[in-house]
Amino acid sequence: MCHAWRMTKETIYPGIDEYLAPFWNYFYRTEARELARHYVIGLMMDGERKSVEPMSERVNGSERSMQRLLTEVKWDEQEVIREYRRVMLNQTSDPQGIYVVDDTGFPKKGKDSVCVSRQHCGSTGKVDNCQIGVSLTYVGQDVAWPYGMELFVPEKWDNLNDPYCRAQRKKTKMPEEAHHREKWRMALDLIDLARSDGVAHRAVVADSWYGNIAEFRQGLAEREESYVVGVYSNTEVFLEAPLLELAPSKEKKPGRPPKRPKVVNVNPTPVKVCEIGEKIDKDAWESLELRRDSKEKPLTAQAVSLRVWPAVGYKKGNIHEQVWLIIERREKEDKKEELRYYFSNMPQSKPSIEIARIFHDRFWIEQGYQQLKEELGMDHHEGRSWIGWHRHVFLVFLAYGYLTWLRLLEKKLKSQAARKAWIQIKKTVGRELFF
């Protein structure tokens, strides 16, 4: 039986029914649609916690019914998220857009939530008990929105020879096809999804954790994707095309032959990118305005570029493609200078300043995660099941999409009265969300 819902502030969500209408075909009953509508509104309402219990109190609804929406009520969450992408792309598709790859941690106290494990958690900055979501964000028309997110399956959750693991998978209702994959492979799968959807873009951007993985860069190159990815300061490169001297072959001996030749000498020797950065001539730096802060003050940096060959794995005979090494110099709040490093396979005709600016479009991901978590409660989910985690994330995406839809609507408002009404809406909906 469908529960009655009443919210004293329902009128502050203008156009919510218009925005949600395309999704209703995938919620098969009236109850499911009403529960989803109020779950999305509950995510946007003021309040520190966005788990089911406090949200149900805010919307004067049934906690049990809202929990069932995540675990038992029939709706096609995969079609909902596909429709969400179509709706968002209709507003933000951009040939100059970018894909931003990243992952984020969801700290957990217990060990029974699906795929929870002790692993590095970006949210806490240390190895912690958490879940990890690998994500792809799309940035187009000066708007950023989460395109997709998948739950990372740690190896301990994929050991089917372990009775405890099998019991945990069954308890959390993990599908049989859910297996451990490296995060960079998951990221490539999300990129393939966006490519299959025909999402317009000019480059893929990722941080140093992904950028230092040669297989990830190779996967992008095989897909003919332009990329700008961070690398660690101790990453080694060659300043000239390397010549590798291999150990002479020995007489055949019984047993398995070696898989790779042994490198006994290399010319030139590799150097760390931080050593290169320290020797850049003062006159070589180009000034770059990255963006403007909340007070409309320009945020600036300096950059320089040179052609290099990544050196990772050269002792095993690996030779990598030639890439740009972008070195960026910024002044920190304590007035000390900080150097950052990126690899890019963009065309040689591309100015280094423009490549650096493309990388800094990823600042949207940091802002986006903050809003998704702090304002919309993406990491507040307290359920333990596989489907519950994904459904909660997808509903958070719908709430984010609605607020983005309002932001785009603001640009179309012309009259002074309309703008005054909009200002009042922003004051009421989630403390100046997204604006």
Helices and strands as residue ranges (DSSP letters): G 10-12, H 16-20, G 21-26, H 30-44, H 52-58, H 63-71, H 77-92, E 98-107, E 117-121, E 126-140, E 143-151, G 155-157, H 163-171, H 183-196, E 203-206, H 208-211, H 214-222, E 227-231, E 236-238, E 243-246, E 263-267, E 271-272, H 273-278, G 282-284, E 286-292, E 298-310, G 314-316, E 323-331, E 337-344, H 352-359, G 360-362, H 363-370, I 371-375, H 386-412, H 416-428
